């Protein structure tokens, strides 16, 4: 139907007769001349219809988003448009066919649309016509191709794992699918292919990968969806170093092939302890400094009851210094930061400003001259600086200051958005203590191997046990995580016991997996990368919905299809289900 696409024609094609197809992106009538910007997936070509042209009336009837077919001669433009790749030429139309008409679109179909997100989601098929959205999906496609080629070259096998599986606890709610054949029984959609990919290692495949859809029934946010895509990897006879090298190679390949950017490997590594203590996050953004400072020694002699209470309870006093922040943040703005700190469980926020060689602020009256000089020296404080202080448990102080650090950095324009800072976070605790259930739970999942020599802590002191686990982080986002798995059935049994699972629970939830470990399981490990989040960062977005063709809204609904919806009583009856009121 066409001989060229709409991003193909250049000055060297002048005098060529071409046939183009696409949508009317814009129409202008200037002194009798009709100009139509014809858009397809590849770009835009300007069509020209002169007043004496037999196609003039047809061209005059064209409206926005009409589907057109045009044949004509390529000529050099008199008024060139350097912003368009095709801006040196235009096509003088000799034949014009309206292939389909269109109603007035409810949104501008261009990069800078005026539509609210709800409108964009409801009319997603129109939103996806926008060049920026098509570029995002094309980039996503390139990530798929680069990933598959990379693993294929390394003898990995792509294996599909079941979508209908067994419900097992993995940290979030399962999506359950009722069985018509087995009354009262349910399948679960996979939160990850974790046990299946480990079983593939038991099967002797050695090198597996999969670009796989996963599901978690949890609250949505800008970087989280109910259904998401992972680059899932597992291999046998490996240790942590093998995984680091493999994944670094993949990311270097993707950045080079998709963005044309050379990134350097090996990546920096940082312990979980250092990440949380210095950056207040287990996924630290290292593109800027503003590290957390421990002021506990300094604060112990400051007669401020909040400091005293925190330290007496075994807590800490920590702070961040905001260079130039004294003039930026008024008392009202600091109150806003205080509210943010409280959202991250801090009890409050103390602050000091240093201006005109003097301190002021919420705790200035408690800090004598000697303590002021010590603080100034310890933090290298200069005129115009602001100090934000939290006195609380170590965890609350770290994570609340980490949140403040990110917020302040955005507001102070401290983040270099052209940087790609990759980081491995390593040396994770194997367990977390659940205050509500008064027991230890697996920090990652119960198949994560303890570090060598830490097996003895599983049943004696879980707080001392560290994991062979690792997260890959980019610019403050967790790209993915994984671990070396437990391959010894005795250690797996101790792990289950350490998290309080009874023999009956193990049998009910994991019997098929535990049985498999008895038949010569090799050492193995792997990692899963969030592909949606990876593409989000590659495109410079901060919302997953910009890189997924048909995402869910923040309400967990699909404005386009209106899912989820109620179903007919007949369908419920077939599944032996009844909906309560």
C-alpha positions, 0 to 999 in steps of 0.5 A, spaced: 500 500 500 505 504 501 512 505 498 516 509 503 514 510 510 513 517 513 520 518 516 524 516 510 524 521 505 530 526 505 533 531 500 536 526 495 529 523 494 527 529 490 523 528 484 521 521 486 514 519 486 512 516 493 505 513 496 505 514 503 499 512 508 498 514 516 494 519 520 492 526 519 496 529 525 495 536 523 492 540 517 493 547 515 490 552 510 494 557 508 492 562 503 489 556 499 494 551 500 493 546 504 498 542 508 497 536 512 502 533 517 501 525 515 504 521 521 505 513 521 509 509 526 516 512 523 515 519 523 511 525 519 511 527 512 508 534 510 503 533 504 501 539 500 495 540 496 494 546 491 488 550 490 487 547 483 489 540 485 483 535 483 484 532 490 483 539 493 476 538 496 478 531 499 484 534 502 479 540 505 475 535 508 480 531 512 480 532 519 485 530 525 486 523 525 483 521 519 486 515 516 489 517 509 493 514 503 497 519 499 501 519 492 505 525 490 512 527 488 517 529 493 520 536 492 524 541 496 521 545 501 522 553 501 521 553 508 525 548 511 523 545 518 530 543 522 526 540 527 523 534 523 528 529 520 524 530 513 524 537 514 527 539 508 522 536 503 515 535 502 510 531 497 506 535 492 499 530 492 497 527 486 492 522 489 489 522 496 484 517 499 481 517 505 481 510 508 477 512 514 474 518 518 475 519 525 471 523 531 474 529 534 479 525 539 478 527 546 486 529 547 492 532 543 495 526 540 502 529 540 508 529 545 506 534 549 499 532 550 494 536 554 490 530 557 490 528 564 492 521 566 485 518 567 484 520 559 490 517 557 488 511 560 481 511 558 483 512 551 490 508 551 489 506 544 489 514 542 495 515 547 499 510 544 499 513 537 503 519 541 510 519 538 513 519 545 509 512 547 511 509 541 518 510 542 518 507 549 515 501 546 520 500 541 525 501 546 522 496 550 522 491 544 530 493 543 531 491 551 527 484 549 532 483 543 538 485 546 536 480 552 535 474 548 541 475 544 545 476 550 543 469 554 542 465 547 550 467 546 551 464 553 548 457 552 542 459 556 535 456 555 529 460 555 523 456 558 516 458 560 514 456 567 506 455 569 502 461 570 497 457 574 501 454 580 500 453 587 499 458 592 505 459 596 507 465 601 512 470 597 511 476 601 505 479 597 498 477 596 497 472 591 492 472 585 487 466 586 484 463 580 478 458 582 478 451 579 472 449 576 474 442 576 476 441 583 471 445 588 473 449 593 481 449 590 485 455 587 490 456 583 495 462 584 498 466 579 506 467 580 509 472 584 515 469 581 517 463 578 522 462 584 521 454 585 520 452 578 526 455 576 530 452 582 526 445 579 529 446 572 536 446 576 534 440 579 533 437 572 540 439 570 538 444 565 544 448 568 542 455 565 535 458 564 532 465 563 525 467 561 522 474 560 516 472 564 509 475 567 509 476 574 503 478 579 502 481 586 496 483 589 499 489 592 498 497 593 500 500 586 505 506 586 508 510 580 514 504 580 509 498 581 504 494 577 499 488 579 502 485 573 509 486 571 515 483 567 521 480 569 528 478 566 528 471 570 535 468 570 538 461 574 544 457 573 547 451 576 554 451 579 555 458 580 557 463 586 556 470 587 561 472 583 559 469 577 552 472 577 555 479 578 559 478 572 553 475 568 548 481 570 553 486 569 555 484 562 547 484 560 546 491 563 552 493 559 550 490 553 543 493 553 545 500 555 550 500 549 545 497 544 539 500 546 542 507 548 548 507 545 552 509 551 558 505 554 557 503 561 563 501 565 563 494 569 565 491 574 560 495 578 561 498 585 559 494 591 556 496 598 554 492 604 547 493 606 549 496 613 553 501 609 547 503 604 542 504 610 547 507 615 550 512 610 544 513 605 538 511 609 536 506 604 537 499 601 537 502 594 541 508 595 542 513 590 549 515 589 549 520 584 549 525 590 553 525 597 549 528 603 551 522 607 547 521 614 552 523 619 551 519 626 551 525 632 550 520 637 557 521 641 556 529 640 548 529 642 549 525 649 551 531 653 546 536 649 541 537 654 535 536 650 530 531 652 528 528 645 536 526 644 536 523 651 530 519 651 532 516 644 539 514 646 537 511 653 533 507 649 538 504 645 537 509 639 541 514 635 541 521 633 543 522 626 543 528 621 544 530 614 547 537 612 544 541 606 549 545 603 545 552 602 539 549 605 538 555 610 536 560 605 532 555 601 527 552 607 523 557 611 520 554 617 514 552 614 518 548 609 521 545 614 514 543 617 513 540 611 519 536 611 518 534 618 511 531 616 515 527 611 520 524 616 514 522 620 511 518 614 517 514 615 516 513 623 520 518 625 518 521 632 520 528 629 525 533 626 530 537 629 534 542 625 539 548 625 541 553 621 548 556 620 547 563 618 551 570 619 556 565 623 551 563 628 546 558 629 539 558 629 533 553 629 529 548 633 534 546 638 539 552 638 537 554 645 540 547 647 546 547 644 552 551 647 558 555 644 562 549 645 557 544 642 556 549 636 563 549 635 564 541 635 558 540 630 561 545 626 567 542 625 564 535 625 560 536 619 564 542 616 558 547 616 559 553 613 554 559 612 548 558 609 548 550 611 542 547 614 542 541 619 536 536 619 536 531 625 532 525 627 533 522 634 530 515 634 531 508 633 537 506 628 532 504 623 527 509 624 533 515 623 536 511 617 530 511 613 526 517 615 533 521 613 534 517 607 527 519 605 529 527 607 535 526 603 532 524 596 526 529 597 531 535 599 536 533 593 530 533 588 528 540 591 535 543 591 537 540 584 543 536 586 541 530 582 545 529 575 540 526 571 545 524 565 548 519 570 547 512 571 550 509 577 549 502 578 551 499 585 550 492 588 548 492 595 550 485 598 551 482 605 544 482 607 541 479 613 538 473 612 532 474 617 528 480 619 524 480 626 516 481 625 514 485 631 507 483 630 508 476 629 514 476 634 518 471 630 523 471 625 521 471 617 526 470 611 528 477 609 528 475 601 525 468 601 526 461 605 530 458 599 536 463 600 542 460 602 546 463 608 553 465 608 558 460 609 559 459 616 553 462 618 549 456 618 550 455 625 546 461 627 539 459 623 537 455 630 541 459 635 541 466 633 538 468 627 540 475 628 547 474 626 545 470 620 547 473 613 545 471 606 548 470 600 543 475 597 544 481 592 540 487 589 542 491 583 541 498 584 540 504 579 540 511 581 536 509 587 531 504 584 532 497 585 533 494 578 533 486 581 535 482 586 537 474 587 541 470 591 545 463 591 540 458 593 539 453 598 541 446 595 542 442 601 536 439 604 538 439 611 540 446 611 533 447 608 529 444 613 533 448 618 531 454 614 524 452 615 524 451 622 528 458 623 522 461 621 517 457 625 514 453 620 511 446 622 512 440 619 505 440 617 505 447 613 512 445 610 508 439 607 502 443 605 506 448 601 512 446 599 512 438 599 513 437 591 519 442 592 522 439 598 522 432 595 526 434 589 532 437 593 533 429 595 535 427 588 542 431 587 540 438 587 546 442 584 549 449 587 545 454 584 543 461 584 540 467 580 536 473 579 530 477 577 530 484 574 524 488 573 524 489 566 518 495 566 522 498 571 529 497 567 525 500 561 522 506 565 529 508 567 532 507 560 527 512 557 528 517 563 521 516 566 519 515 573 512 512 572 511 505 569 505 506 566 509 510 561 513 504 558 507 499 559 502 498 553 496 497 557 497 498 565 493 499 571 491 506 574 493 507 581 486 505 583 488 498 580 483 498 575 483 499 567 480 505 565 480 502 558 476 495 559 474 497 566 477 491 569 475 488 574 468 487 573 463 483 576 461 476 572 454 473 571 451 468 576 452 462 571 460 463 571 460 463 579 455 457 579 460 453 575 466 455 580 462 453 586 463 461 588 458 466 591 459 473 592 458 476 599 455 483 600 
